[in-house]
Amino acid sequence: MAGIILFHILNGRISMAGLLYERAPDGRLVYSPARVQLLLTTLTGVAIYLSRLDPRSAKLPDLDPATVAGMGGSQSFYLISKAWAAYQARKP
C-alpha cells in the first residue's frame, strides 16, 4: 500500500501542494508551523520504528513509549492549535 501511495505521489496523481499550509479565516493560504511540526514528528517516529526492524525476525518491534508519547504530544499540539484558530475565527 505504501508503495502504491508513493508511486502516485511521485507521478503527480496525489498532490502535495499545500501540505504545509492552512487556510486563514480570510481565505488566504498561510504557512502552518503546527503542520511542519506534526510532519517532522511523524517522519521521526517512522524512522525510529523502521530502524528497530530486524530482517531476521518475523516479529514486529514494540513501540518505544517515548516515541508514542512524543507523537501523542505532537498530535495534541496540532489539535489544540486548530481548536484555538477556530475559536479565534468565531470571536466577534
N, C-alpha and C positions, 0 to 999 in steps of 0.2 A: 504494500500500500504506500509506504513512504517513497519507494522508487517511482511509482506512478505519479504521485504528487510532485516530487522533484522534477520529473520529466516535464510535466505540464507547466511548472514554474519556469523552467529553462526555455521551453519553446514558446512562452508567452500566453498560453491558454489560461493560466492563473496569473492575474495581475498583482504585482507587489506595490503598485503605485499607491501612495497614501498610507502605507503601513505604519509610518511613524508620525502621522498627523491625525488631528481630530477636528471636527467642526466646532467653531466658536459659536456663541449664541447669535452673532450677527451673520452667520453663514460662511465666514472665511475659513479656510483650512489653516490651522496653526500647528506648529511643532509641539509634540507631546513628550516631555521628559518622562512621564509615567509609562508611556508605551515603550520608550527606549529601555528604561529600567526593567520592565517586565520581559521584554525580548532578551536582554542580556542575561537576566537571571535564569530564564528558561533554557537558553543555549548553554549556560554554565552547568545547570543541573543535568542536561542531557549528556554533556561532555564527561561529567563526573561519573554518571551511570555507565556510559559506554567504556570508560577507562577501567571499570571493575569487571567487565565481561571476561570470562575465561573461556577461550575457544575449545579447551579440552573438556570442559564440563557441560553437561546437558541442562544444568540448573541455572536459572537467572539469579543474579546477585540481589541481596537485600538492599533496600533503600537506606541510605545513611540518614539518621534522624536530623542531623544538622542541615543536610540538603533539603529535606522535607520542610523543616522549619523556615529555612531561607526562602523557599518557593512559596510557602504559605504567607510569609510576611510580605513578599513581593506582590502576591495577588491581593492581599489586604490593602496595601498602599495604593494599588491601582484602583480597586473598587471604591475606596474612601475618596480618592481624588475625583473619580467620576461622580460620586454622590454629591460631593462638595460643589463641583461645577454645575450640576443640575440644580442644586439648592440655590446657588448664586444667580443662575439664569432666571429662576422663578421669583426672586425678590423684586418687589416694586421699586 
